[in-house]
C-alpha cells in the first residue's frame, strides 16, 4: 500500500504494482509530461501512462498533449531500465453512440417508423442503440506473455517512474496508430 495524491493534493492509500524491467519511456525537456509504454499481450499494443512532470498536473498536460502524436512519442521513446510503481486500477465505462451519430445526421436509423435498411434486410428494422462497453483492469495478478522480462540490474541505474498523482491512461496500437481506450485517472481504487 502506498500514498496517491489526488488533483487537490489529498492523500489516499492505494494498492500499487511494482516492477523493475526494461520498458520504453518518452522523456523530453520540451514537454511537461513523461510517457511509459508497457507492452500488452497483443503484439504492438501498449498501455501508455502519461504522467505530468513535477509541478504540473493533468490539466496542464492536456493543454499541450497531442493524442494524434502518440506514434511519434513512441518512436522517440527509448528502452530503459525502469523502476515502475503504478496504482492498480479498474476502469469501467459505457458509451452510447446514438447521440453522436444523430449529431452527424444518421437520425433516421434510430427511429422506429423511419429506418431504411431495405438494401440489407427484407424486413423493416431499426437500431435501438450502439453501445461500447470498456472494462480495463490493470494489476499484477495475471503475469503472462505481456510481462517484460525481469533483469538483475542495479536499482541505482534505473529510472524511477512512480505514479503517485493523477495521470492519463491509453491503450495504444503502434502498428495501427490507434488509441483504443483512454482515461484520466484521478482517484485510483482507494484501499
N, C-alpha and C positions, 0 to 999 in steps of 0.2 A: 504494500500500500504506500502510495506517495501523494504528495500535495500537488493539486492542479489549481490554478488561479483563473477564475472566470474573467469576462471582459471588464468587470468592475474591480478586479483585484481581490475578490472574495475567495478565500481558500476552501477547498473541499478535498476529501481523501478519496482517491480512486485506485483501482487496480491497474497496474502497469505491466506491459510486456517489456522484457529486457533482452536485447540481442546484440551480440558483437560479431560482425561479419563484414564482408566486402559488399558494398552497395553503391549504386550510382547516386551522386549528390551534385546538385547545381548550386554553386556559390558564385556570387558576383557582387563587387562593390558598387555597381550601378543600380542594384535593386534593393528594396527594403525587405526581402524575403529570401529564404533558402528552401530548396525542394529536395526531398529524398524520394527515390524511386525504389519501391520494394517489389520484386518480381512475384507474379501470381502463377498459378498452375498453368494457365493458358499461355502458350508461347507469345512473347512480345506484349503481354499485358502486365500492367503495373498498378500498384497502389501508389499514388503520388501524394505526399504530405507536404503542404506548403505552410511553412512556419514563419511568422513575422520575426524579423531580427529584433534584437534588444532595442527598447524604446519605441517600438512600433506595435500596432495592433492590427487585427483583421481588417478593420475599416480602412486603415492606411494602405494595406496591401491591395485591397480591392480597387483602389483608385488607379493603380498602375499595373496590376497583374493582368496579362492578356491570355485568356484561355486558348485563343487561336494560335498562340506561340508555344503550346505545350511540347510539340515535337522539337522545336528549337531549344527549349530549356533542356529537354532530354539529350539532344545532340551535343550540347555544350556541358553536360554533366560529366563528372569524372568518377571512375571507380575508385573507391576509397574505403579503408578500413574504418568502420563506424561503430561507436558505442551508442546504440539506439534505445531510448526509453520512450514508449508510446502508450497512451491510455488504451485500455481495452474498450472498444466502442461497439455499439449496436445501432445501426441506422435503419429505421423502418419508415417508409414513405409511400404514399399513394397519390397518383396524379391523374385526374380525369382530363382527357384531351378534347372532349366535346366542345368546351368553351373556346379553346384556341382555334379549333377547326371551324367553328361558327364564325369567329372573327375573320378568318381568311376566306369566307364565302361559301363554305360547304354546309350550309344550314339545312338544305332540303333532305340530306341523308339521315338526319336525326329527328325528323318529324313523321309521325305515324301515317299521315294521309298523303304525303307528297314524295316519298323516296322513289327513285327510278333506278333500279338495278336490273332492268329488263335485258340488258346485254349479257349479264352473267347469271341471272336467276329466272326460272319460269314463273315463280310465284312472287307477289309483292312482299317485300321485306323492308325493314328499316333497322338501323343500328341504334341500340339503346344508349350505349356509351363505349368508349375506348379508354381503358384504364391501364396505367403502368404501375406495377407494384414493385418496390425496391426493398430488399432485405439484405443488409450488409452486416456481417459480424466480423470484427477484427480482433482476434485474440490469438494466443499462442498455444491453444489446446490441440489444434489439429496440424501438427507439423507433418508436412508431406513434401512433394517434389518442388513446391514453391519456396520452401525454406532455403535460403542461401547456405552454402557450406560454411561451417564454423571453422575458424583457423586459430592457431595458437600464436597470436601476436601480442606484443606488449600493449597494455592499456594506455601507456604513455604516448603511443604512436596513433591512437585512434582519435577520430573527430567526434566530439560529443554532440549528438543530436537528441536533446532531451526535450520532449514535447510536454511542457508544463503550463501552457496557456492556449487560448483558442487558436484554431488552425483551419485551413481548408483541406478537404479530402477529395481526391478524384480517383476513379478507376479509368485508366488510360491505356489505349492500344497504340503502341508506337508504329506498328506496321500499317494500321488503318488510319492513323492520325485522328482518332475519335476519342472523345471523353464519354464513357458510357454512363457514368454517375458522378454526381458532385454533391458536396455538403459543406456547410460551415459548422464546425464542431465547437460549441462554446461551453457546453457543460457535459462532458462525457459521463457515462453511468456512474454516479456517485455511489460510494460504498455505504 
